[in-house]
Amino acid sequence: MKNYFTYILASQKNGTLYIGVTNDLLKRTKEHKNKKGSVFTKKYSVNKLVYYEECGDINAAIQREKQLKNWKRTWKIKLIDEFNPEWKDLYLRLMGVDPGSSPG
């Protein structure tokens, strides 16, 4: 069974945000970092993984993505702050490198 993820990328702390869905969070984040993720993330240098959540199926992940995209910016910032207070790049954690204190 595949896992699906809803994720948020940022250009920097409190910077430009991007919300997406994937079934391979490591691969997709790497694509964003290599400027192959999307036109938006490439244009605005949004490639720092600051939040993600695992969903049981693709429909749940897409539903959550749509929900987050409709949230006010302040709500998104609060969600990230609670999950990842220092806005560390969680890509390092996915790579098996400890980026410091763990969020959550």
N, C-alpha and C positions, 0 to 999 in steps of 0.2 A: 504494500500500500504506500502510495506517495504521500509525502507531507507537503503542505502548501504554506506559504508565508505571506503576510501583509507586512510591509516594511516602510520605514521613513528614512530618507536620506536628507542631509543638510549640507549647505555650503560651508557653514561654520556655526558656532553657538548662536542661537536666535537668528540665523540667516535664512536664506531661501530654502524651502522644503519641497520634497518630492515624495509622493506616496505611490507605491506599486505593489504588485502581486507576482509571486514566482513559485516554482516548485523546486528551485535550486538556488538558495539564498547566497551561497558562496560564489557560484558561477555568475549570478546576476549582478552582485555587488562588484565583482571583478570587471564585468563588462562596463558598468558605470564608471569605474575608476580609469578604465582604458578608453573612455569617451566613446564607447560603442553601445551604451545603454539606451539612450533616447536623445532626441534633438534638444529637449529642454535641459536635461542634466548636463549635456555637453556645453550648451550655450552659457549656462550659469554656473558651471563648475560645482555641481551638486553631486558629491560622490562619497560623502562620509556617512556610513551606516550608523544611525543614532537610536533606532528603535526597530523592533520586529516582534511579531507574535506568530505562533504556529496555529494553523487552522486544520481541522479534520478533513476538509475536502475543498475543492476548487470553488464551489458555490459559496461556501462560508467565507473563504478568503476574499472573493470578489465583493461580497456583501459588506464585509468589514472595510475594504478599501473604499467603497462608495460612501460608507458612513463617515470614515475619517476625512475624506475629501470634502464632505459637506459641513464638517465641524468648523467653528470659528478658530482662527489662528491661535488665540490665547489658550484654547482647550488643547490644541495639538502641542503647544509649547509645554503646557502643564503635564501632559502625558509623557513627553520625552523627559522632562525634569524628574518625574517620579521614577521612571524606569532606568534612566541613565543620567544622574544629576550632573556629572562632569562633561556630558556630551562627548564621551570617548568614542572613537571609531571602533565599533563592535566587529568590524571585519577582522580585526586582529584576533578576537576571541574565536571567530569561526575558523580561522587558520590554525588555531591551537596555541596562540600566543596570548599570554595574560596581559591585557591592557591596563592592569592595575586593579583597583577595587571593582568588584562585580556589581552591576546594577540590580535592583530588585531586592 
